[in-house]
């Protein structure tokens, strides 16, 4: 049997079981915890200690990331410069200018019959106006796309910096340590207090007059009272409004409740964009059918 630092590599509880556990609240959640043998037994199955926490060794932490996932939600891929150029070209004013430039260039190619007249000389230089409009449109599009590209890169850089600087209190080797949120893994014992934004899903091991704002996930404006005996489930993305406590991390990243919602929202946005494009294509087809003769 494979081992990690002298313990079995196979955990006593699976990722699916932990995700299913965090879907329950209140009495249902307590019943589900009891089915698994209680919080202490879940700690044993995850090879962690409620008082000592994890060992913090690189091998153990990496193995937990591979098994239960890392505490990060992959961002949506950034738009390429060409996509930003295409989006800039969709501006109505620029489209009108493009059409005007093309019409002007086409008219300048037409040669009138009466050559040598002042009107003919003016006509020969008419292409300059159309070309100037096109150059102006190209400059505006490139500048707009470049500005959007720069802003997106700056925003992502700032977001990465903020995430890197955001630390949370965990117990490892019996000591309270401040570690980056992205380093938190399933099995960590986190200390939570007033003002904290919870970085992962977990089960309360200990609490003291704990109240949590879950409006970001549930839309419920009232603060929810949490406790080991009546509602021990705490969720990522929620704010601690009162009290303090200690929790066992059971789900991180895309497997946490916040991660599942963000993933679904991303899929919904992509699906909505695809449906909008499909509707536009169908509308164009309908217009062509109506405009065709014989109907």
Long-range contacts (C-beta under 8 A, 24 or more apart in sequence): 4-59, 4-60, 4-63, 5-55, 5-57, 5-59, 5-60, 7-47, 9-63, 11-45, 11-46, 11-47, 11-67, 12-44, 12-45, 12-46, 13-42, 13-45, 13-46, 15-67, 15-68, 15-69, 15-255, 18-68, 18-186, 18-250, 18-251, 18-255, 19-251, 19-255, 21-203, 21-250, 22-201, 22-233, 22-235, 22-250, 22-251, 22-256, 22-257, 24-233, 25-231, 25-233, 26-230, 26-231, 27-230, 29-231, 29-232, 29-233, 30-229, 30-230, 30-231, 30-232, 33-203, 33-232, 39-203, 39-205, 39-228, 39-232, 39-248, 42-203, 42-248, 42-250, 43-187, 43-248, 46-186, 46-187, 46-248, 47-187, 48-187, 48-188, 48-189, 48-248, 49-189, 50-189, 50-205, 50-246, 50-248, 51-171, 51-174, 51-189, 52-171, 52-173, 52-174, 53-170, 53-171, 53-172, 53-173, 53-174, 53-188, 53-189, 54-172, 54-173, 54-185, 54-187, 54-188, 54-189, 55-172, 55-173, 56-172, 56-173, 56-177, 61-183, 61-185, 64-185, 64-186, 64-187, 65-185, 67-186, 68-185, 68-186, 68-251, 68-252, 68-255, 69-186, 69-252, 69-253, 69-254, 69-255, 70-182, 70-185, 70-252, 70-253, 71-181, 71-182, 71-183, 71-184, 71-185, 71-199, 71-200, 71-252, 71-253, 72-163, 72-182, 72-253, 73-253, 73-254, 73-258, 73-259, 73-262, 73-263, 74-254, 75-156, 75-159, 76-266, 78-152, 78-153, 78-156, 79-148, 79-149, 79-152, 81-145, 81-146, 81-149, 84-144, 84-145, 84-148, 84-149, 85-141, 85-142, 85-145, 87-145, 87-148, 88-140, 88-141, 88-144, 88-145, 88-148, 89-141, 94-137, 94-140, 94-141, 97-133, 97-136, 97-137, 98-133, 98-134, 98-137, 100-130, 100-133, 101-130, 101-131, 101-133, 101-134, 101-137, 102-130, 103-130, 104-129, 104-130, 104-133, 105-130, 105-131, 105-134, 166-199, 168-196, 168-199, 169-193, 171-246, 184-249, 184-252, 185-249, 185-252, 186-249, 186-250, 186-251, 186-252, 187-248, 187-249, 188-248, 188-249, 189-246, 189-247, 189-248, 189-249, 190-246, 190-247, 190-249, 191-244, 191-245, 191-246, 192-234, 192-240, 192-244, 192-245, 192-246, 192-247, 193-240, 193-243, 193-244, 193-245, 194-240, 194-241, 194-242, 194-243, 194-244, 195-239, 195-240, 196-239, 196-240, 197-237, 197-238, 197-239, 198-234, 198-235, 198-236, 198-237, 198-238, 198-239, 198-240, 199-236, 199-252, 200-236, 200-249, 200-250, 200-251, 200-252, 200-256, 201-233, 201-234, 201-235, 201-236, 201-249, 201-250, 201-251, 201-252, 201-256, 201-257, 202-233, 202-234, 202-247, 202-248, 202-249, 202-250, 202-251, 203-232, 203-233, 203-234, 203-247, 203-248, 203-250, 204-228, 204-232, 204-233, 204-234, 204-245, 204-246, 204-247, 205-245, 205-246, 205-247, 205-248, 206-245, 206-246, 207-232, 207-243, 207-244, 207-245, 207-246, 208-243, 208-244, 208-245, 209-242, 209-243, 210-240, 210-242, 210-243, 210-244, 210-245, 211-240, 211-241, 211-242, 211-243, 212-238, 212-239, 212-240, 212-241, 213-238, 213-239, 213-240, 213-241, 214-238, 216-258, 217-257, 217-258, 217-261, 237-261
